[in-house]
Each structure stands twice: as structure tokens, then as C-alpha cells.
Amino acid sequence: MLELLQPTAGDPLIALMGAFRADTRADKIDVGVGVYRDEHGKTPVMAAVKQAEKHLFDEQDTKAYVGLAGDLKFNAAIVEQVFGDKAAQIQDRVRAVQTTGGCGALRSLLDLVAQSKPDATVWVSDPTWLNHIPLVRSARLKLETYPYFDREKQGVRFEEMIACLSKLGPNDVVLLHGACHNPTGADLSEEQWQQIAQLAAKQGFLPFIDLAYQGLGRGLDADAYGVRCVAEQVPELLVAISCSKNLGLYRERVGCAIIVHQQPATAQRAIENLLVLVRGNYSMPPDHGANVAVRVLSDPTLRKMWLDELEVMRNRINDLRRAVSTSFRERLGNDRFDYIQHQYGMFSLLGLKAEQVQILREQYGIYMPGDSRTNVAGLQHSQIARFVEAVATVSK
Ligand SMILES: Cc1ncc(COP(=O)(O)O)c(C=O)c1O
């Protein structure tokens, strides 16, 4: 049977990681992979996480299964973090399930959509995070794109986006990036979120918000503005949460699938359906990462430590953004790359052609995917001058 399988194209980002590892140049620079790095180029375990792991090691006395929905305390802590002071208000209407990372949340919720409406269409931003596409396809749902990013103006094509979404209805799901849009770094303003929420309520499409970078853009609450605003105005909403970046738990696979519905009974039925899908898939989520996360989120000392560390990460990203923009301005004598300092999260698109990206890799040892998505958080301050010089030279 297996010889019937066709060769696969492979995942370009995973291939890029392999090529970077194999490169022996000492001054190589990786701005391709989507992980946060500190000034030493490391992705360290956060100190609050290390502490929580020590507590877990000392206190855990069983490895028995946790349950289909994972750690219920974790789910409650995530709902609290995502909805903030509105959490109590919508408590009856919200259900949450611990998942295997943000991808696990995205995939489980897409499976739920497919279960409910197999002919639904999922609309993703143009462009979007590359893995959204296989996630939607794996759930056997139709995929379309809505206009999002203006590559000339380096901003959101909001009027065109709204014009497109205005034609959608109850058969459509609109996947939105809650904050720190990947790959563009261009986020929606508060007014724009309001308009989208109103449109969703009017047209009846289902908003589905992917919040993978809460706390890494403007702050924990500010980055959740979109979710909170939409949740207040629409009858139903899906949210996929990732703890990979803001708790640095990447490989532990910690995330959360959240369902909001105006009818508590429907929210409950939806989550029960989701749990059946989970049972038929990986059965139960792993415990370690979520157990650590809930300790960090709910112990006042660990929480304070984590919030401080998160602030350092956020400030570093925003400092790097300013430093890269300034360096380009000085090198080029124009404002072509000024947008980098006005965007949020780890990524920005440099607007390079695939051939230019290839020259960067081959001649300068600078690694980024073919669309020139740059992980600003992958740079060290000491590398900025060389990075800017190389990009300026290849894009002349
Ligand atoms: C936009 C977006 N959504 C979701 C994720 C989920 O990541 P994970 O499954 O590693 O938690 C990522 C990670 O890169 C992302 O960039």
C-alpha cells in the first residue's frame, strides 16, 4: 500500500533549519526559524519555567492520565489570561481544552468546523503563516484568502479586506491573527477590530482567532484586544492559543482550544464534540508543559518572574525593530525599511525576491525563507550592521 504514496514537497522552513545547521560559517545568521532568541543567540528556558519544573519534579506523585480536556486548572488560567477582566462575565459561554501546542488547537477546532459543516470555507489572510494552509487542508475544508497586506505600503489593506469579508456568510470561517501577524508584523488597530467584530455579527461568518504571541507585541492585555472585542459582539467565536512563544515551551507542545457561544448549552455541546475528536486522534494531551504553565500563571512569585521575563523579551524585540530601521535608514539614506519599527511581534517581510534571498544565504550565510520573512528576534545587536549591509547590497 505504501508505494502508492506520492513524493512530498517537504516543509520549506524545516528544510531551512537543516541547511542552517549544516552551514559551517562562524558568522552565519538565522532569521528564518520562528523562535525568540536572546542577545547570545539562545532560546533559553525561562527562569520561571525552570522553577516550576523543579516544583513539579518534587511534587508529582503519579503519571496516571490527566483526562481528555487536559489540566482543567490550566484551561481556566488560559481563559483568564485571554479574556482578562471580561473572563468572569463570559464564564458561562466559554469552554476550553488543553491542546498539543497552538497547532493542536488550530487543527482540533478546524476538525470541529468540518464535523459541523463539511462544506464550510476557511478564509485566511493573504499572506498568512505557511502552516495555516496544511492545517486547513488536513481538516478537508475549503481554503480561500482575503486581502490583508499591502507589500508596497507595508500596511493592512483594510478596505479591501472589509470589502471581501462583507460578501461572506454563515458558511464561512475567517481565520484572523490576534496579534503579531505572521509573517507581516502588521496588526489590526482597535477600530479595525471593532469593524470586523460588527461585520461578523452582521454577516454571520465565524471568526476564528489564532493568538500565538500574546504578550510579545504591545503587552498581555493589549495583544488580547481583538479576541476580547470580537467575543463581546458575536454569537460564536473560536480561539487557538499557543504557549510556545510567551512561555518558551515550544517543544513541550502546550496550547489551548477555546470555544465561545452565546448559548451555554451549545458551547457545552461543541466542547463535547471536540473531545470526541480528540479521543479519536491523540486521545489526551501531554501533561508536563501545561502543568508547568499553570504553576507559572497562578503562583504569584512565579507569575511576577514570568511577567518580568516576558517584558524583557518584548522590549528586546521592539528595540531590535528600532535598531534595524535606524541602521537601514543610515545605510540607505531613505525610509524604505522604517516600517519595521512600526510593526509588532517577531516577523517582518523585507520585500526581497527569492533570488535575492538565495544570494543572502549563499554569499552571506543569512538564512530566511523565500518570501523574505525575517525573524527580527533572531538577530543580535552585534549582527545588525552586517545584516543591513548584506540586505542593502543584494536589494540594490
Ligand atoms: C501564527 C501562528 N499560529 C500558531 C502557531 C503555533 O505554534 P505551536 O504549535 O508551536 O504552539 C505559530 C507558531 O509559529 C504561529 O506563528
The ligand as an ORCA input file, in Angstrom:
! r2SCAN-3c Opt
* xyz 0 1
  C       0.633     32.298     13.612
  C       0.970     31.081     14.409
  N      -0.027     30.340     14.892
  C       0.195     29.262     15.645
  C       1.478     28.842     15.922
  C       1.557     27.603     16.769
  O       2.705     27.145     17.205
  P       2.852     25.857     18.154
  O       2.009     24.766     17.577
  O       4.293     25.584     18.089
  O       2.367     26.258     19.504
  C       2.567     29.585     15.415
  C       3.956     29.170     15.638
  O       4.871     29.535     14.965
  C       2.296     30.733     14.652
  O       3.261     31.503     14.158
*
